[in-house]
Amino acid sequence: MRDRLTARLDHPAAVFAAFLLFSAVWSWPLALSPAQTLMALHFDQYPAAWLSWAAPDFFDGVCGRTMWPDGEPLVQLDSFLFLLIALPVRLLLGIFLPGAASGLLLTNLFVLLGPPISAWGAERLAREHLNAAPPASLLAGLAFGFAPLATVAVLEGHVYYLLDPWLPLMALHLLRDRPADDRWAALHWSLCLLTTA
């Protein structure tokens, strides 16, 4: 039984699916209604939802929707990466889900998908360079992606923190020590820097 489970978890997609299932349980009942559920107990998810909803208005760095007549400047942005992701996703979601609900959906997608992606990156590093086989590599992924700090980030509304696989992926590519992997490592380092402003 254990050998069959281990064999199934040798494929990266199966590992990600396992982390995704864990995320649905971890964030329950968010998976049932991600466009209408507010997971945060703190007020910071509201500005994140607003920013993702208003992202198309920030092309020039200022949004005219608030702080009339000058507009709201982006001088204290929490995450540049969040805005870079919010812009195309908001434009796509706006086609199917108009209004502010698309902003809440995007922040909740960070809650649902961020920890599994981060856990997958850590699991890949543990498996490939730390010689950890399942279930140890899975535990490494869970410990990184679903760390207590991730729970605090959800409850406080700092959803941009949840998508953070960049350091494990950077280490993974650096340890491979191939020229193409060095470029991937540089990309992941840049994404890590853009995660927090």
Beta strands, then each sheet from edge to edge (+ up, - down):
strand 1: 62-63
strand 2: 72-73
sheet 1: 1+ 2-
end
